[in-house]
Amino acid sequence: MEKYSPDNKHVIMTRDEVRAIDAWAINELGIPGVVLMENAGRGCTELIKEKLKNVAEPKVCIFCGTGNNGGDGYVIARHLINSSVKVVVVLCGDPDKVKGDAKINLDILERMGQSIDRLNPADGNIADRVDSFAAGADMVVDSLFGTGLSGQLRDDYRQLVESMNACDCPILAVDIPSGLDCDTGRPLGAAIEAAWTVTFVAVKKGFTAASAAQYTGEIYVASIGVSAA
């Protein structure tokens, strides 16, 4: 894993370029998507464990969306559990929308006996529920939305993001802070204000915008098993 610095040379990619890398890895190289997800989640776990190494009995609260970014969160949860870290996993949205590789990793977690909390942002009372889930956590993991997000956040998800930001706890963003536009680095109504972002394959174009730093925090580039070069 490499820490990003604007002063050093790094591969920078747009949303479409990152999608092309994923498609090439899966369709041309034959790497299953679930393997890429495993590698991504394991990379995030390495940094989480490093940041919490001096915390006795650490607790991590992971907010997962219904797509592949949420799938990364389930992988992270499994690896943290295997390292004896207390984990709270919150599925934000309709569980029936979790498909494919993300569903595989969600099912594994449940078969391990990990309870999965549910949060439907449309139900209201979001701030209180986020506070309840994150109570006592040493870190919150943002695994809601990935680089594919391009439209403005719905009001309920905007409130969810703002409630996570209001937690008295540092946030690690998975691939990109949820709500941040991958190409422009501008918030789509609201965006997670992370202390750290673990991004995959390459630095995202939007991260180079001057205003993006308040959302990304420190940026680390993790491998998913293929090189952007």
KOLTORVO-230214 format. One line per 5 residues: number of its first residue (from 0); their letters; for each residue x, y, z of C-alpha. Coordinates in steps of 0.2 Angstrom, whole numbers, plus 5000, padded with zeros to 4 digits. Each point is the difference from the previous one (the first is absolute). Example, Ala and Ser with C-alpha at 12.3 -4.5 7.8 and 13.67 -1.06 7.14 Angstrom:
<domis>
0 = as = 5062,4978,5039  5006,5017,4997
</domis>
This chain:
<domis>
0 = mekys = 5000,5000,5000  5007,5017,4995  4995,5017,5008  4995,5013,4987  5010,5017,5000
5 = pdnkh = 4997,5013,4986  5019,5002,5000  5003,4982,4994  4995,4991,4984  4984,4991,5001
10 = vimtr = 4988,4992,4987  4984,5010,4999  4985,4994,4992  4982,5005,4996  4984,4990,5005
15 = devra = 5000,4993,4982  5018,4995,5001  4998,4991,5016  4985,4990,4993  5010,4995,4985
20 = idawa = 5014,4993,5012  4987,4990,5009  4992,4994,4984  5017,4995,4993  5005,4991,5016
25 = inelg = 4984,4990,5000  4997,4997,4981  5017,4999,4993  5011,4994,5014  4986,4989,5008
30 = ipgvv = 5002,5006,5018  4983,4997,5008  4992,5016,5007  4998,4992,5017  5019,4998,5000
35 = lmena = 5003,5019,4996  4987,5004,5014  5010,4989,5012  5016,5009,4996  4992,5017,5002
40 = grgct = 4993,4996,5017  5016,4992,5006  5010,5015,4995  4988,5012,5010  5001,4988,5015
45 = elike = 5019,5002,5000  4999,5019,5002  4986,4998,5013  5010,4988,5011  5015,5012,4998
50 = klknv = 4990,5015,5006  4993,4991,5015  5015,4990,5005  5002,5010,5016  4981,4998,5005
55 = aepkv = 4996,4987,5013  4985,4990,4994  4996,5011,4985  4982,5001,4993  4996,5005,4982
60 = cifcg = 4983,5004,4993  4998,4997,4981  4986,5008,4990  4997,4990,4984  4990,5005,4985
65 = tgnng = 4991,4987,4989  5013,5000,4986  5018,4994,4998  5006,5013,5011  4990,4992,5014
70 = gdgyv = 5007,4984,4995  5018,5006,5004  4993,5005,5017  4994,4982,5003  5018,4994,4996
75 = iarhl = 5007,5012,5011  4989,4995,5014  5005,4981,4998  5018,5004,5001  4998,5011,5015
80 = inssv = 4990,4987,5009  5014,4987,4996  5012,5013,5009  4989,5000,5015  4993,5018,4997
85 = kvvvv = 4983,5003,5005  4989,5005,4985  4983,5008,4997  4994,4998,4983  4986,5011,4994
90 = lcgdp = 4991,4996,4983  4993,5016,4994  4986,4997,4988  4989,4986,4993  5009,4983,5003
95 = dkvkg = 4992,4993,4985  5010,5012,4989  5017,4991,5006  5005,4989,4985  5015,4991,4993
100 = dakin = 5017,5001,5008  4993,5012,5014  4986,4987,5004  5013,4986,5001  5010,5009,5013
105 = ldile = 4985,5006,5010  4994,4981,5001  5017,4995,5006  4999,5013,5014  4983,4994,5005
110 = rmgqs = 5006,4981,5000  5014,5006,5011  4987,5005,5013  5003,5019,4997  4984,5010,5003
115 = idrln = 4995,5012,4987  4991,5016,5005  4988,5008,4988  4998,5018,4997  4987,5006,4987
120 = padgn = 5004,5019,4997  4982,5003,4995  4994,4995,5017  5006,5016,5008  5008,5003,5017
125 = iadrv = 5017,4997,4991  5011,5010,5012  4994,4991,5015  5002,4983,4992  5018,5004,4993
130 = dsfaa = 5005,5006,5018  4993,4984,5007  5009,4989,4988  5017,5009,5001  4999,5002,5019
135 = gadmv = 5017,4995,5008  5008,4998,4983  5018,5004,4997  4998,5002,4981  4986,5001,4988
140 = vdslf = 5002,4992,4983  4990,5008,4985  4996,4987,4988  4984,5007,4993  5003,5006,4983
145 = gtgls = 5015,4998,4987  5007,5009,4985  4984,4997,4990  4990,5013,5009  4996,5015,4989
150 = gqlrd = 4983,5007,5004  4996,5010,5015  4997,4990,5016  4982,4998,5005  4995,5010,5016
155 = dyrql = 4999,4984,5011  5018,4995,4995  5006,5018,5002  4994,4999,5017  5009,4983,5003
160 = vesmn = 5016,5008,4994  4998,5015,5011  4996,4989,5015  5016,4990,4997  5010,5015,4999
165 = acdcp = 4993,5006,5016  5006,4985,5010  5013,5003,5012  5011,4987,4991  5013,5000,4986
170 = ilavd = 4994,4993,4983  5009,4990,4988  4992,5000,4982  5001,4985,4989  5006,5005,4982
175 = ipsgl = 4992,5017,5001  4990,5010,5013  4982,4997,4997  4992,5015,4991  5016,5006,4992
180 = dcdtg = 5000,5001,4981  5014,4989,4994  5005,5012,4985  4997,5017,5008  5004,4998,5018
185 = rplga = 4984,5009,5004  4986,4994,5013  4984,4995,4992  4989,5008,5013  5011,4994,5014
190 = aieaa = 5015,4989,5002  5009,4990,5014  5014,5010,5008  5013,4986,5002  5016,4999,5010
195 = wtvtf = 5007,4987,4988  4994,4994,4983  5007,4983,4994  4997,5001,4981  5003,4986,4988
200 = vavkk = 5011,4998,4984  5003,5019,4998  4997,5017,5007  4984,5006,4994  5000,5016,4990
205 = gftaa = 4988,5009,5012  5013,4998,5014  5012,5012,4992  4987,5014,5001  5006,5013,5014
210 = saaqy = 4983,4999,5009  5000,4980,5000  5012,4999,5015  4987,5005,5013  4991,4984,4995
215 = tgeiy = 5013,4987,4996  5012,5004,5014  5016,4990,4998  5000,4989,4984  5007,4983,4998
220 = vasig = 5000,4990,4984  4997,4981,5002  5003,4986,4987  4985,4989,4996  5012,4988,4990
225 = vsaa = 5002,5009,4984  5010,5015,4995  4994,5016,4993  5016,5001,4989
</domis>
